[in-house]
Amino acid sequence: MDNSEHLHVSWGQRYALVALIWTGLIGGSLLWSLSEERKIVLEMATVTAHANIQKDIGFRKWVNSHGGVYVSPTAHTPPNPYLNVPERDVVTTTGKALTLMNPAYVLREMQTDFPDDYGTKSRITSLNPLNPGNAPDAWEVKALKSFEQGNKEFSEIQEIDGQPYLRMMEPFVVDQGCLKCHAHQGYKIGDIRGGIGSSVPLKLIFSHRDEHSWTMLSSYGAIWLIGLAALGISYRRDLRMAAARRHAREKLLQQLDELLRFQKLTVGRELRMKELADENAELHNRIAAGNILGNIPGNTDRARP
Ligand code: HEC
């Protein structure tokens, strides 16, 4: 009976182990899925930031390909005080005043005046800005310095005004065309002139991700619970079967016990009967030999009544 108790404990342990492995499997794959989801979300934001930067670079190249564009100056778009080239301000033959917008100026105005609907922020900056308004913030300084070490891209999740953003920046390298206006700052071809960056807001993407994560959590949780319930049911069934087996064995042992006792009784009785029969035969012999008085030497114990 001790044996079967022991068996129960080890069963319980076996079931606990299976439950533990099940929990580990579900938990592990949940964590893996969640981290994959995180990665995908970041990849999405990275692709968006890339696309923004490429679009800005393309637009900037277009302006550059025309050597800048002439526009009518307004209070909002005055002649660029940082642009020192001949013919910055011209007058048409009909008397209309025009001012030249350099690529950075056009881009800056486009980026600040026409941000996209999603709150993406784009900017050009430099460690050595002509326009103090283009001075870098702490994160941009870090990115620009990494470009000078040869880095081709810099991105990080950063908070801007308390909201999460994926910030990305790519370097602006000096080529022949840039020297026309930037040579006086001491730049030569191949130098890092600055960077062009884009910040993609993550709030909306994160809230979608969180929603999806909750769905995932609850479906994994449901699968986990179903597994545990199945294990529990199976455990209880095993326990019941074990109890029935133990009961049957106890009964069997009891019957065996009784059988043995009965056998012992029967054997004892048979022995006793054989003894009596022997004594009887001996008595008969003695009577027949006339020795009933028991004076035969060596047989004194049996002779006395
Ligand atoms: C037509 C003149 C001109 C040309 C050509 C030009 N820039 Fe600029 N760039 C400027 C001026 C003027 C500014 C001043 C800031 C502004 O207008 O906002 C500027 C600003 C910048 C800035 C922002 C930081 C700052 O200094 O304020 C970067 C980065 C930059 N230029 C890179 C380049 C690169 C790289 C090239 C060549 C591919 C180039 N520029 C060609 C005139 C020029």
Boltz pocket constraint, residues with backbone or C-beta under 6 A from the ligand:
constraints:
  - pocket:
      binder: B
      contacts: [[A, 67], [A, 68], [A, 80], [A, 82], [A, 83], [A, 84], [A, 85], [A, 102], [A, 103], [A, 104], [A, 105], [A, 108], [A, 124], [A, 125], [A, 126], [A, 128], [A, 129], [A, 130], [A, 131], [A, 132], [A, 134], [A, 172], [A, 173], [A, 174], [A, 175], [A, 177], [A, 178], [A, 179], [A, 180], [A, 181], [A, 182], [A, 193], [A, 194], [A, 195]]
      max_distance: 6.0
